[in-house]
Amino acid sequence: ITNLGVTAQGASKAAELLNGAGIETCMFHGTMHGAIVEKLVREGILGGVMMLCVHDILTEAIGAFQFCKIPTLQAPAEMKIPTVVSLSGMDVIDMSDTDFRQGKLPGAEHRKHHFHNEFCVHVKASEEEILKGGRLLAERLNAFTSPVTVVIPLRGFRTYTQPGEPLYDPGVDGALIRYLHENLKKEIKIVDVDANANDWEFSRAAAEEMRCLMG
């Protein structure tokens, strides 16, 4: 399971449900360990992937602020293992407080943002940026010839995305959701969940899709 601290509540619940169903889980940080997941899939160590965080896809698409320097979501397609994907990390750019203050992302101080901690700032992606990520994500998903399911939390991909909170922007999130619905091939199952990525309803839906794919 790839996960972020800002989605830990939902991911942990999903892991508990899978463990209860007899599926052993392990958690990877979604902005640092994409290369490890790809390697373990190719070595046959992982029998399925629940990629709840796809932040590496966004940073690869916009060509900035990357943690993982290799393409992700390729090994699961090539090895044809059961895969569930969600959208955490597609809606924010993760940058250091120094880069933020020095203007490494022009105009970032005027965009929706949240200090994740004293060293790290999450800046809401623009519609242009999130759609760049969406195009690359759709390309990777459409390359699957084995079952893959996309589970979409319609009420926010992470914490601080509820009405009145600093990263709430349904226009940006909605643009990505619409793009995926319109551009993923029909063989890919999309499950829309009327919940936030940290809500029980999302955890249950994601775990159930993973359980079904793994048989």
N, C-alpha and C positions, 0 to 999 in steps of 0.2 A: 504494500500500500504506500503510495507516495502522498505526502501530507505536509501541511504547513502548521505552524503554531496557531495561526488564525483559523484553522479548520480542525484543530486537534479534538475538539469535543465530538464533532460529527464522525470523524475518522475512527476515533477510539470506540465509539458505540458500534460502528460497522464491524470493526475488528472483533469486538466481543461477540456479536451475533454470529460471525463466521467461525470463531473458535468454538462456540456452542454447537455449531453444526458439524464439528469435526474437521474443519479446515484450518490448518496452522497458518498464522499470519505473522508478518514482520513489517515494521514501519521504516520508511526512508524519508528523509527531509527532501521536499520537492524542489528546492532551489539549489541543491548541492549534490545530490546523489543519483541524478539521472544516468550518469555514465556507469555507476555501479549496477543499477537495475538492468541496463542494457547488457552488461557483461554477464550477470548471473542468469539472465534469460538465455543467452547464447550457450552458456555452459550447462543448461538443462537443470539448474538448481531450483528455479522458480517454475511452478506448474500453472501459474496464473498471475495476472497483474491487475490490480485495482488502482489505476492512475487518477486519483482524486485531484492531484495538483499537476497542472500542465504549464507552469510558469516558464519552464525552459523553452517551450514552444513560442511563447510571446517574445521572449528576449532574443531568441534566434531569428524570429521574423523581423523584428525592428532593428536588429544588429547592434544592440547596446545593452549595457548592464548585465552581461551574461555571467552566470556561475558555471554552467555546464558547457563545455566547448565541443561536445560531440552531439550529433542529432539524436533525439529521443523519439520513442514510440515506433522505432523501426524494427528492433529485435522481436517484439511481440508479434508483429505482422509476419516477419520472415519465419519465425519458429512456430507460428500458427497456434499460439497458446490462448486460452480464454482471457479476454481483456474487457474491463469496464473502465470507462473514462468519464471524468467530470471536469468542471471548468475552473476550479480554484486556481488562482494565480494568473488567470488570463486578463484580469481587470485592473491590475496595478503594476507599476514599475517600482522595483525594489532598489533603492539607492542609499548610499551612505549619507549621513548628515553633512559631511564635508562637501561631497558632490552636489548635494541639494543647495547648500549655502553659496557655493561657488558658481552656480548656474550651469552645471553640466547638462541639465535638461532645461533648455530655454523656457522661461515662463512658468516653471514648476511651482514657484511660490504663490502664483495666482490660480493654480489648479487645486481641485479637491485633493487633500493629502492628510496623512495621519502619521505621527511619530510612533513607530512600532516600539522603539526604545530610544535611549539617548544617542545611539549610534546609527539608527536605521530609520529611513522615511519611506512610507508607501505612498506613491503618487498615483492617483486615478488615471488609468489609460484614457486617451482620447478615443473617439469613435474610429478615427483613421487607424490608430495603433491597434486597437482591439480587432479590427477587421483584417489587418495584416496578419495578426496571430490566427484569426479564424480561417483565413485562406490556407495557411500552412497546416493548421490542425486538420482541416478537411482533406487536404492532400495526403497526410499521413494516414488518416482513418480510411479513406477510400482505397488505400493500397492493401488493406486487409482482405484476404480471401477466406479467412476463418471468422467465426463469430466474434463480434465486438458490439458492445452496447454503450451508448452515451446517456448518462443520467444527469439531468439538468435541474439544479435548484433554482426555481423561478424567483425566489425572494432573497437573492443575494448569494454570491459565491464564497463568502467568508464573513468574519466579524466586521462590525462598523458599516454595514451596508443596508441598514434599516432606515425607514423615513426619519429624517432629522439627524442622522449620524453622518460623520465626515466623509465617508466614501459612497454614500447613497447616490446613485445615478442610474435610474432604470432605463434611460435612453441609451447609454453606452452598453449596458448589459443586454438590453433588448436587441440591439443591433447585431451582437454576436449570436444570440439565440436564433434570431430570424435567419441569419446567414447559414447557420448549420442546418436548420430545417430545410432550407431551400437547396443546399449544395451537397449534402451527404447522400451517397447512393442509397437506393431504396432498401438494399440488403442490410443496412445498418439500423439497428433498433434504437430509437430515441425515446427515453422515458422522461417526461416532464413531471416534476414534483413541486407542488405548491407549498414550498418550504424553503428555509435557509439551509445552507450547507452544514450548519451545526445543529439542525433540528433532528429530532428522533425520526420523523417521517422520511427525511432524506437518508439517514443512516440505514433504516430498514429497507428502503427501496434499493439502495446501492448494494447492500449485502445480499438481498434476495436475487438480484440480477447476477452477482458473482457466483452465488451458490448454484443457480440454475445452469450457468455456462459451464461450471466445473462438474456438473452432474452429481 
